[in-house]
Amino acid sequence: MVIAGMYMLNSAKYTEEKINKALEILYTDRKNEFHELSQICLGKKNIHGMPYWREFILNFCLDVEDSFKTWTGQKPPSVTSPQKALTILRQIGNGMTSMNKLTHMLNLSYNLSMEFKEIYKRLK
């Protein structure tokens, strides 16, 4: 894994070894969710040409969770918050036919992020 590309986890409070272990555990339990998000974000064919697609999806999920904090007032908006929100909505919303489907994908992303953080916290 290349942690440098995962800007959401590239901080002193996370270690690469624990990130790898937590991602493996999460992927084992949530393989279908990862594949569903990868088809939306990366397309069906691009997943095979991208060696770190799971890390990309995890980073996206962490982005959604971080944006949710801004959207709900738990965190003050940054200069790039509007662009980040629009990018997330465009990335997930591409090809969606209803708000329910869009909301489902946002919930799925948020839940994966929260589960990853919980797994990471419990690892020794």
C-alpha positions as CSV (number, residue, x, y, z in Angstrom):
1,M,0.0,0.0,0.0
2,V,1.1,3.5,-0.7
3,I,0.1,5.6,2.3
4,A,1.3,8.8,0.6
5,G,-1.7,8.7,-1.7
6,M,-4.1,8.2,1.1
7,Y,-4.1,11.8,2.4
8,M,-6.9,11.1,4.9
9,L,-4.7,8.7,6.7
10,N,-1.3,10.3,6.2
11,S,-0.9,11.7,9.7
12,A,1.0,10.9,12.8
13,K,-1.9,9.2,14.6
14,Y,-2.0,6.3,12.0
15,T,0.6,3.7,11.3
16,E,0.9,2.0,8.0
17,E,1.1,-1.5,9.6
18,K,-2.2,-1.0,11.5
19,I,-3.8,0.6,8.5
20,N,-3.0,-2.5,6.4
21,K,-4.3,-4.9,9.0
22,A,-7.5,-2.9,9.6
23,L,-8.2,-2.6,5.9
24,E,-7.7,-6.3,5.4
25,I,-10.2,-7.1,8.2
26,L,-12.7,-4.6,6.9
27,Y,-12.4,-5.8,3.3
28,T,-12.9,-9.4,4.5
29,D,-16.2,-8.5,6.1
30,R,-17.3,-5.8,3.6
31,K,-16.1,-7.1,0.2
32,N,-19.5,-6.5,-1.5
33,E,-19.6,-2.9,-0.3
34,F,-16.1,-2.2,-1.6
35,H,-17.0,-3.7,-5.0
36,E,-20.2,-1.7,-5.1
37,L,-18.4,1.5,-4.4
38,S,-15.6,0.7,-6.8
39,Q,-18.0,0.2,-9.6
40,I,-19.5,3.6,-9.0
41,C,-16.1,5.5,-8.4
42,L,-13.8,3.6,-10.7
43,G,-15.9,1.9,-13.2
44,K,-16.1,-1.9,-13.8
45,K,-13.0,-2.2,-15.9
46,N,-10.7,0.2,-14.1
47,I,-10.5,-1.9,-10.9
48,H,-8.2,-4.5,-12.6
49,G,-5.7,-1.8,-13.7
50,M,-5.5,-0.1,-10.3
51,P,-3.4,-2.0,-7.8
52,Y,-4.4,0.0,-4.8
53,W,-8.2,0.3,-5.5
54,R,-9.2,-0.8,-2.0
55,E,-7.1,2.0,-0.5
56,F,-8.6,4.5,-2.9
57,I,-12.1,3.4,-1.9
58,L,-11.2,3.6,1.8
59,N,-9.8,7.1,1.3
60,F,-13.0,8.1,-0.5
61,C,-15.1,6.8,2.4
62,L,-12.9,8.7,4.9
63,D,-13.5,11.8,2.7
64,V,-17.2,11.3,2.9
65,E,-17.1,11.0,6.7
66,D,-14.9,14.1,7.0
67,S,-17.3,16.1,4.8
68,F,-20.3,14.9,6.8
69,K,-18.7,16.6,9.8
70,T,-18.6,19.9,7.9
71,W,-22.2,19.4,6.5
72,T,-23.6,18.9,10.0
73,G,-21.7,21.7,11.6
74,Q,-19.4,19.5,13.7
75,K,-16.4,21.0,12.0
76,P,-16.0,24.5,10.5
77,P,-15.9,24.6,6.7
78,S,-12.5,24.9,5.0
79,V,-11.8,26.9,1.8
80,T,-12.1,23.7,-0.3
81,S,-15.3,22.4,1.4
82,P,-17.7,23.4,-1.4
83,Q,-15.5,21.8,-4.1
84,K,-15.0,18.7,-2.0
85,A,-18.7,18.3,-1.4
86,L,-19.5,18.8,-5.1
87,T,-16.8,16.3,-6.1
88,I,-18.1,13.7,-3.8
89,L,-21.7,14.1,-5.0
90,R,-20.6,14.1,-8.7
91,Q,-18.5,11.0,-8.2
92,I,-21.1,9.0,-6.4
93,G,-24.1,10.5,-8.2
94,N,-22.8,9.7,-11.7
95,G,-25.4,7.3,-13.2
96,M,-27.7,7.4,-10.2
97,T,-31.4,7.5,-11.0
98,S,-32.8,8.6,-7.6
99,M,-31.9,10.4,-4.4
100,N,-32.5,7.2,-2.5
101,K,-29.7,5.4,-4.4
102,L,-27.4,8.4,-3.9
103,T,-28.1,8.5,-0.2
104,H,-27.6,4.7,0.0
105,M,-24.1,5.1,-1.4
106,L,-23.2,8.0,0.9
107,N,-24.4,5.9,3.9
108,L,-22.4,3.0,2.7
109,S,-19.3,5.1,2.4
110,Y,-19.8,6.7,5.8
111,N,-20.4,3.3,7.5
112,L,-17.2,1.8,5.9
113,S,-15.2,4.8,7.2
114,M,-16.6,4.4,10.7
115,E,-16.1,0.7,10.8
116,F,-12.5,1.1,9.6
117,K,-11.8,3.6,12.4
118,E,-13.3,1.3,15.0
119,I,-11.3,-1.7,13.7
120,Y,-8.1,0.4,13.7
121,K,-8.8,1.6,17.3
122,R,-9.2,-2.0,18.5
123,L,-6.0,-3.3,17.0
124,K,-3.0,-3.6,19.2
